[in-house]
Amino acid sequence: MKTVVTGARGFVGKKLVRELVAKGHQAVGIDLSPAPPGPSPEGLTHIQADTAREGAWQQEAADADAVVNLAGVSIFKRWNSAYKNYMLNSRVLTTRRVTEALSSGAVLASASAAGYYGDTGEKEITEKNGPGADFLARVCVEWEGEALLAARKDARVALMRFGVVLDRDGGALKEMLLPFRLGLGGPLGSGRQWFSWIHARDLVRAVLFVLENPQASGAFNFTSPEPLRNKEFASALGAALGRPAVIPLPGPVLRLAMGEMAGAVLGGQKVLPARLLKAGFVHEFPDMGRALASIAGKRGNAG
């Protein structure tokens, strides 16, 4: 199967293209960043392109059996009006360009986020729940709306609503490891907000699962079946590193440092992967203890 991956040089994209090639797929990685130095592995082609713009790269998407759409700039920046537009456009315009190019009968697995649901407090959330009303929720609604247009071409569309992706090599956890190793880690805000997460290894496996399962369409929560509260996560990470994790970071301090983006970490969702589980997906790292043991333990055990 020829699979095109947009955002292929990102945190998740790099892991996914390696796994696709390892499983015998022909993979084409497309990213604004250049290919890494040296020869690419057999079966992998890198193309440097701005996927928010029309271009020759779209022919690769047109020729593909499947496209995994991961492109989008990081939300972990201080937000202003210009950067919020950049976050939205990097996702919506890339998805539009992909759906324009997609061939009839192809598969589109398009990233979204658990932020689709907004801050949901104590409520358990599955794919049946509707969207929130904050900025990130509105981004996800527009992002998913562009992907769903591919169904007009008889494409099978899977919407992948990612929780916080945990791994040593990138994402939120990479930024947390140093302060926690120094004994300076702790819960954010009250610590009572729910934290929905997924180990990077399980996320990559779940992407392949929806690509290879012809019945997999619609929205899927890419999260662990065992969400936990932020203070429980902080405690588990501290224990995995053998360090205390008792220094809270108050909400007002976070808002001062991060601005509007602080709402994304001070709010929470108890998001469950109901449709993935019903389809038969089995997490390798369902609980936080096992996940952090693979990530924060010995280098050779990293997931």
FENHU-V735081 format. One line per field, one symbol per residue. ss: DSSP state (h for helix, s for strand, l for the rest). phi: phi as a letter, one per 40 degrees, with the letter a starting at -180 (. if undefined). psi: psi as a letter, one per 20 degrees, with the letter a starting at -180 (. if undefined). Layout:
BEGIN
ss=???
phi=???
psi=???
END
This chain:
BEGIN
ss=lsssssllllhhhhhhhhhhhhlllssssssllllllllllllsssssllllllllhhhhhhlllsssslllllllllllhhhhhhhhhhhhhhhhhhhhhlllllssssssshhhhllllllsslllllllllhhhhhhhhhhhhhhhhhhhllssssssslsssllllhhhhhhhhhhhllllllslllllsslssshhhhhhhhhhhhhlllllssssslllllsshhhhhhhhhhhhlllllllslhhhhhhhhhhhhhhhhlllssllhhhhhhllllllllhhhhhhhhhllhhhll
phi=.cbcbcgcccdcdccccccdcccgccbbcbaccccccgccddgbbbbcacccbcacdccccccccabbbbciccccbccbdcccccdccccccccccccccdcdgcbbbbcaaccdcgcbgcccbbccccccbcccccdcccdcdccccccccgccbbcbcccccbaccigccdccdcccccgbciccgcgcccbbaacdccccccccccccbcccagcbccbccbcacdcccdcccdcccgbcabccbcdccccccbgdcddcbccaabcbcdccccchcbccbcbcdcccccccccdcccc
psi=ppppoqkijrggghhghghgghjjqopoppqhqrqqqrqqqpipppppqoiiqqrhhhhghhiqhqpoojqpqqimrppagghghggghhgghghghghhhqqpirpoopqbqiihiaojcipppaiiqrqajaghghghggghhgghhhhhjkqpppponpapppqhiaahhhhhgghhhjjjraqpchiiqqoprqphghgghhghghgioiiorapponrqimrrqghhggggggghikqqmjoqoqghgghghibhhhhhhhrrpnpqlghgghijppphmhqhghghhhgibqhijq.
END
